[in-house]
């Protein structure tokens, strides 16, 4: 290595990815196909195109092409905020007294505040190219809804967002950013859809879930001419778009001769984790390298650590395709935790398959412990992290402290994929001692499993 490693590693514009990397192409065992919710037969492209944009369906079903070109218009938009920095956490290392080297890929340096814009602009582009009037979607913490509203505004598309009710109430400012960009925002479940009404009848006063919001968004899309549904996580197409995170990270590390030992990401539906680990996992699948991958999820919604690997509905209303994934059951309603982006009952099918093969570890952490790590990181590194990303921070710190105990000089990489400036209600609850750690009982999980289809 010919030069010292800087605090922040920036790539030049010409070093940005020109293609998305499709990790499925290197998987010997491919993720199971999506199934029709009524017939339980594999979904055809034609069937999926009634819900999703045509080009996105093509990407969703592509298990063979390793690289997919990024259209020039999307590359041009990426240049507004990419490449994003890879940061060496020197201050955190010093404070912890660890021999470990800690790096984080920071995706919060755009107005949406997170990595979600990487896929939002791609999905909006394909919707515009198809000649649609607009799109519908759901959002948990609001970062996806914010990103999509920005992307739709850029391409002059209508954007209808169903925001999980507890986040709608906890994060009003993120809601207002969406409205600033022209999106319509509805708390979910709502009285504006038939599915929403049925959910409210069964669960009066519910705080909602991503599964509920997905059902409402799909209903509106399929009943509105010129609209399609788009999703911010879970689907394979989203992981494909988010691969720019990992590809930039890998290029930056190789530039300075850095090789990570441990790669950590928070896990809700799987978008940022899948995007960060994609090219590194590809190397591992091809037998070219060996890494340790850790998915971190909330103890209140533990799909990977306590869920079942089986076919399940992707939404509470049971109108979306069935996916084989680690799941808590589509009827499981998580507690109103402050990491709204991680309150989804299932996990992306690619990550689920990798976890089932033992290539991806999973752990669950309680939210007070997560906010302790978030506050520690903010005070030392000067960035206020989103609750979702703070799950990765928690485990990164824990792994660094293990290195302190053993004296091992491991290199730790984690994804810091969002900022927490619209999450101050959560920080307030933590500081006031009003935050609780809810862990679902085996009986509560059993109730969710009972509603799963028998396939």
HELIX and SHEET records of a PDB file:
HELIX    1   1 UNK A   13  UNK A   15  5                                   3    
HELIX    2   2 UNK A   23  UNK A   26  5                                   4    
HELIX    3   3 UNK A   45  UNK A   48  1                                   4    
HELIX    4   4 UNK A   54  UNK A   61  1                                   8    
HELIX    5   5 UNK A   72  UNK A   78  1                                   7    
HELIX    6   6 UNK A   90  UNK A   96  1                                   7    
HELIX    7   7 UNK A  117  UNK A  129  1                                  13    
HELIX    8   8 UNK A  143  UNK A  155  1                                  13    
HELIX    9   9 UNK A  165  UNK A  170  1                                   6    
HELIX   10  10 UNK A  172  UNK A  180  1                                   9    
HELIX   11  11 UNK A  194  UNK A  202  1                                   9    
HELIX   12  12 UNK A  210  UNK A  222  1                                  13    
HELIX   13  13 UNK A  236  UNK A  255  1                                  20    
HELIX   14  14 UNK A  271  UNK A  285  1                                  15    
HELIX   15  15 UNK A  299  UNK A  301  5                                   3    
HELIX   16  16 UNK A  303  UNK A  306  1                                   4    
HELIX   17  17 UNK A  340  UNK A  342  5                                   3    
HELIX   18  18 UNK A  349  UNK A  356  1                                   8    
HELIX   19  19 UNK A  367  UNK A  381  1                                  15    
HELIX   20  20 UNK A  387  UNK A  406  1                                  20    
HELIX   21  21 UNK A  424  UNK A  431  1                                   8    
HELIX   22  22 UNK A  442  UNK A  450  1                                   9    
SHEET    1   A 7 UNK A   8  UNK A   9  0                                        
SHEET    2   A 7 UNK A  86  UNK A  88 -1                                        
SHEET    3   A 7 UNK A 101  UNK A 106 -1                                        
SHEET    4   A 7 UNK A 411  UNK A 416  1                                        
SHEET    5   A 7 UNK A 262  UNK A 266  1                                        
SHEET    6   A 7 UNK A 292  UNK A 298  1                                        
SHEET    7   A 7 UNK A 361  UNK A 365  1                                        
SHEET    1   B 2 UNK A  19  UNK A  21  0                                        
SHEET    2   B 2 UNK A  67  UNK A  69 -1                                        
SHEET    1   C 4 UNK A 184  UNK A 188  0                                        
SHEET    2   C 4 UNK A 158  UNK A 164  1                                        
SHEET    3   C 4 UNK A 134  UNK A 139  1                                        
SHEET    4   C 4 UNK A 227  UNK A 229  1                                        
SHEET    1   D 2 UNK A 308  UNK A 313  0                                        
SHEET    2   D 2 UNK A 322  UNK A 327 -1                                        
END                                                                             
